Amino acid sequence: MGVAPQGLELTRDYRSLAGGRTAARRARGPESPRWGVTLLFLAPAGLLLLVFLVYPALYTVLLSFNRGRNGIFEKWVGLDNYTRLFADPDFINLSTFPPSGALWNNLLWIVFYVSIVIFLGLIIAVVAARVRYESVVKAIVFIPMSIAATALAVIWKFVYSPDANIGLLNAILGSVGVAPISWLGDPGIVNFALIGVGIWGSVGFATVILSAAVKSIPAEVIESARVEGATERQIFFRMILPMVSLPMSVLAVTLVVNVIKLFDLIYVMTRGGPGTSSQVIAFTMFIQAFEAGQYGYGSAVAVTMLVLLVPILIFNVRRFRTSSVT
């Protein structure tokens, strides 16, 4: 009984001492920033950004206005690389319907890949939350995400093989009397076959992100809506969907960025073929710069890719700063 009052007095003394220090600090006014210590801690990160981000970006922009043979400044050509790029039918060809070219293929990826991944991820997240073995379902769906993109491409290259004795998909089709299909050799379906691989590999990521968003919705809100007579469809479209719109927009931006810099899947599975029908922007940059040795032209492709990414990143930053989720 005698210890408690002594402890209480010590606590009061500590609080009065802390209050006195706070009052003294307020009397002195705001402390001046310690710029030396701040710069010391920021210097390593700033140096890494300058060496590996700022300098390469500036060098690439300058090189895009140059012929850039073998990666050196040998002849200033102004906007010729950009004029040549957008006149190249392998990059964008609007004279046919549907259009073709690397830029169009990236647009196909953005429209189909991003929308289907988010749709399937949200559906699986909502449905899995209502079953007993939710963790098992999400683990199974997430397995493709744990596989490296190169290994993923090699696996699906065997699945798509036109040889029914090797390709799993054609073997299944052959069992029902359908002739083997050259999934990666037909210009009309190769991009959709590749998009299917990308969807299979990314749905698990979307499911995990959106599952966390769905679980953050207060259960009382959903239960009160059910008590008021709301149907499951109304709950999904009028409550769950608006409440997870912010994570969905962030996920969409992440997927779009991944699409614009997509390279490894195309390189392993088709190398842009057949012909140039499955080339994308990043693959075009690699071919022109590192295989053809036209670094100036390849730099113009890289700058175009950067210009496409900047508005998306700005939108993402602004979206984070808003308090609204709809």
C-alpha positions in Angstrom: 0.0 0.0 0.0 2.9 2.3 0.6 4.5 1.8 -2.8 1.6 3.2 -4.8 1.7 6.7 -3.4 5.5 6.9 -3.9 5.1 5.8 -7.5 2.3 8.3 -8.0 4.5 11.1 -6.7 7.4 10.1 -9.0 4.9 10.2 -11.9 3.7 13.6 -11.0 7.3 14.9 -10.7 8.1 13.5 -14.1 5.1 15.1 -15.7 5.8 18.5 -14.1 9.4 18.2 -15.3 8.3 17.3 -18.8 5.7 20.1 -18.8 8.4 22.6 -17.7 10.7 21.5 -20.6 7.8 21.8 -23.1 7.0 25.3 -21.8 10.7 26.3 -22.1 10.8 25.0 -25.7 7.7 27.0 -26.5 9.3 30.1 -25.0 12.4 29.7 -27.2 10.3 29.3 -30.3 10.7 26.7 -33.1 14.1 25.1 -33.3 16.2 25.9 -36.4 16.6 22.9 -38.7 19.9 21.1 -38.5 20.8 21.2 -42.2 24.1 19.5 -41.7 22.7 16.4 -40.2 19.8 16.4 -42.7 22.1 16.6 -45.7 24.4 13.9 -44.2 21.5 11.4 -44.1 20.1 12.4 -47.5 23.5 12.3 -49.3 23.8 8.6 -49.9 20.2 8.3 -51.3 20.7 11.5 -53.3 23.9 10.2 -54.8 22.3 6.9 -55.8 19.4 8.8 -57.5 21.8 11.1 -59.4 24.0 8.3 -60.6 21.4 5.6 -61.4 18.3 7.7 -62.3 18.9 11.4 -63.1 22.1 11.0 -65.1 20.9 8.0 -67.3 17.6 9.8 -67.9 19.2 13.0 -69.1 21.8 11.1 -71.1 19.0 9.1 -72.8 17.0 12.3 -73.6 20.1 13.9 -75.2 21.0 10.8 -77.0 17.5 10.6 -78.6 18.4 13.8 -80.5 21.6 12.3 -81.8 22.3 9.5 -84.3 24.0 7.7 -81.3 25.8 4.9 -83.1 27.5 2.7 -80.6 26.2 4.9 -77.8 28.3 7.9 -78.5 27.3 11.4 -79.7 28.5 11.5 -83.2 25.9 13.5 -85.1 23.1 15.8 -84.0 19.9 14.9 -85.9 17.2 16.9 -83.9 13.8 15.3 -84.1 14.6 12.9 -86.9 14.6 9.9 -84.6 11.1 10.8 -83.4 9.8 11.5 -86.9 11.2 8.1 -88.0 9.8 6.4 -85.0 6.2 7.5 -85.5 6.4 6.9 -89.2 7.5 3.3 -88.7 4.6 0.9 -89.2 6.3 -1.5 -86.8 5.8 1.0 -84.1 2.3 2.3 -85.0 0.4 1.6 -88.1 -3.0 3.4 -88.4 -3.5 2.7 -92.1 -5.2 -0.7 -91.4 -8.1 -1.8 -89.2 -7.5 -2.8 -86.6 -4.2 -0.8 -86.2 -1.0 -2.6 -85.6 2.5 -2.0 -84.2 4.2 -1.9 -80.8 2.2 1.0 -79.5 -1.1 -0.6 -80.4 0.0 -3.9 -78.8 0.7 -2.0 -75.6 -2.8 -0.5 -75.8 -4.3 -4.0 -76.2 -2.4 -5.0 -73.1 -3.7 -2.0 -71.1 -7.3 -2.5 -72.1 -7.6 -6.3 -71.7 -4.9 -7.2 -69.3 -5.5 -4.5 -66.7 -9.3 -4.7 -66.8 -9.5 -8.5 -66.6 -6.9 -8.8 -63.9 -8.7 -6.3 -61.7 -12.1 -7.9 -62.4 -10.9 -11.4 -61.6 -8.9 -10.2 -58.6 -11.9 -8.5 -57.1 -14.3 -11.4 -57.7 -11.9 -13.9 -56.2 -11.3 -11.6 -53.2 -15.0 -11.1 -52.4 -15.9 -14.8 -52.9 -12.8 -16.2 -51.0 -13.8 -14.0 -48.0 -17.0 -16.1 -47.6 -15.5 -19.6 -47.6 -13.8 -21.5 -44.8 -10.6 -22.1 -46.7 -9.9 -18.5 -47.7 -6.1 -18.7 -47.1 -5.8 -21.9 -49.2 -7.7 -20.3 -52.1 -5.6 -17.2 -52.0 -2.4 -19.2 -51.8 -3.3 -21.2 -54.9 -4.2 -18.1 -56.8 -1.0 -16.4 -55.7 1.3 -19.3 -56.8 1.8 -17.9 -60.4 2.9 -14.6 -58.9 5.8 -16.3 -57.1 7.2 -17.6 -60.4 9.8 -15.5 -62.2 8.5 -14.0 -65.4 11.1 -15.8 -67.4 10.1 -19.2 -66.0 6.5 -18.3 -66.5 7.2 -17.6 -70.1 9.0 -20.9 -70.6 6.2 -22.9 -69.0 3.5 -21.3 -71.1 5.6 -21.7 -74.3 5.3 -25.4 -73.8 1.5 -25.0 -73.0 1.0 -23.1 -76.3 3.2 -25.3 -78.4 1.4 -26.2 -81.7 2.8 -29.7 -81.5 0.0 -31.7 -79.8 2.6 -34.2 -78.5 4.2 -31.4 -76.5 1.7 -28.5 -76.0 -0.8 -29.1 -73.1 -3.5 -26.8 -74.6 -3.4 -28.4 -78.0 -3.4 -31.9 -76.4 -6.6 -31.0 -74.6 -8.1 -29.6 -77.8 -7.0 -32.7 -79.7 -8.8 -34.9 -77.2 -12.1 -33.3 -78.3 -11.3 -33.5 -82.0 -10.0 -29.9 -82.5 -6.9 -29.6 -84.7 -3.7 -28.0 -83.1 -3.6 -24.2 -83.2 -0.4 -22.2 -83.5 -1.1 -19.9 -80.6 2.2 -18.1 -80.9 2.5 -18.3 -84.7 -0.8 -16.7 -85.7 -0.5 -12.8 -85.9 -4.3 -12.6 -85.2 -4.2 -14.4 -81.8 -0.6 -14.1 -80.6 -1.2 -10.9 -78.6 -4.3 -12.3 -76.9 -2.4 -15.6 -76.1 0.3 -13.5 -74.4 -2.2 -11.4 -72.6 -3.7 -14.6 -71.2 -0.3 -15.5 -69.8 0.0 -12.1 -68.2 -3.4 -12.4 -66.6 -2.6 -15.8 -65.2 0.5 -14.5 -63.6 -1.0 -11.3 -62.1 -4.4 -12.3 -60.8 -2.9 -13.5 -57.5 -1.3 -10.1 -56.9 -4.6 -8.3 -57.6 -6.4 -10.8 -55.3 -4.1 -10.2 -52.3 -4.3 -6.4 -52.7 -8.1 -6.2 -53.1 -8.7 -8.9 -50.4 -7.0 -6.6 -47.9 -9.1 -3.7 -49.1 -12.3 -5.7 -48.8 -11.4 -6.9 -45.3 -10.9 -3.3 -44.3 -14.6 -2.5 -44.8 -16.4 -2.6 -41.4 -18.5 -5.7 -41.0 -21.2 -3.6 -39.2 -21.8 -1.6 -42.4 -22.4 -4.7 -44.5 -24.6 -6.3 -41.9 -26.7 -3.2 -41.4 -27.2 -3.1 -45.2 -28.4 -6.7 -45.1 -30.8 -6.0 -42.2 -32.2 -3.1 -44.2 -33.0 -5.5 -47.0 -30.2 -4.8 -49.5 -29.4 -7.6 -51.9 -25.9 -9.0 -52.4 -25.8 -7.3 -55.8 -26.6 -3.9 -54.3 -24.1 -4.5 -51.5 -21.4 -5.3 -54.1 -22.0 -2.4 -56.5 -23.1 0.3 -54.1 -21.0 -0.4 -51.0 -18.0 -2.7 -51.7 -17.1 -1.3 -55.1 -17.0 2.4 -54.0 -15.1 1.6 -50.8 -12.3 -0.2 -52.6 -12.1 2.2 -55.5 -8.9 3.8 -54.2 -7.0 0.5 -53.9 -8.4 -0.5 -57.3 -7.1 2.8 -58.9 -3.6 2.3 -57.4 -3.6 -1.3 -58.6 -4.6 -0.2 -62.1 -1.8 2.3 -62.2 0.7 -0.4 -61.1 -0.5 -2.8 -63.8 -0.4 -0.1 -66.5 3.2 0.8 -65.5 4.1 -2.9 -65.7 2.5 -3.2 -69.2 4.4 -0.2 -70.6 7.7 -1.6 -69.5 6.8 -5.2 -70.4 9.7 -7.0 -72.0 10.7 -10.4 -70.6 7.5 -12.3 -71.5 7.7 -11.1 -75.1 11.4 -11.8 -75.4 11.2 -15.4 -74.2 8.0 -16.5 -75.8 7.9 -14.8 -79.3 10.8 -12.3 -79.6 8.2 -10.0 -81.1 7.0 -12.5 -83.7 5.6 -13.8 -85.8 7.3 -11.0 -87.8 6.7 -7.9 -85.6 3.1 -8.7 -84.7 3.7 -9.0 -80.9 6.4 -6.4 -80.4 5.8 -3.9 -77.6 7.5 -0.6 -76.8 10.2 -1.9 -74.4 11.0 -4.8 -76.7 11.3 -2.3 -79.7 13.8 -0.2 -77.6 15.9 -3.3 -76.8 16.0 -4.5 -80.5 16.9 -1.1 -81.9 19.4 -0.1 -79.2 21.2 -3.3 -78.2 20.8 -5.5 -81.3 20.7 -3.1 -84.2 23.2 -0.7 -82.5 21.0 2.4 -83.2 21.2 3.9 -79.7 19.8 7.2 -80.8 16.7 5.7 -82.2 16.4 3.3 -79.3 16.7 6.3 -76.9 13.8 8.0 -78.7 11.7 4.9 -78.0 12.8 5.0 -74.4 11.8 8.7 -74.1 8.5 7.9 -75.6 7.9 5.3 -73.0 8.9 7.8 -70.3 6.5 10.4 -71.6 3.7 7.8 -71.4 4.6 6.9 -67.9 4.8 10.4 -66.4 1.1 11.3 -66.6 0.2 8.0 -65.0 2.6 8.5 -62.1 1.3 12.1 -61.6 -2.2 10.8 -61.5 -1.2 8.2 -58.9 0.5 10.7 -56.7 -2.5 13.0 -56.8 -4.9 10.1 -56.1 -2.9 9.3 -52.9 -3.2 12.9 -51.8 -7.0 13.0 -52.1 -9.1 12.0 -49.1 -11.9 10.7 -51.2 -12.0 7.1 -52.4 -14.5 7.5 -55.2 
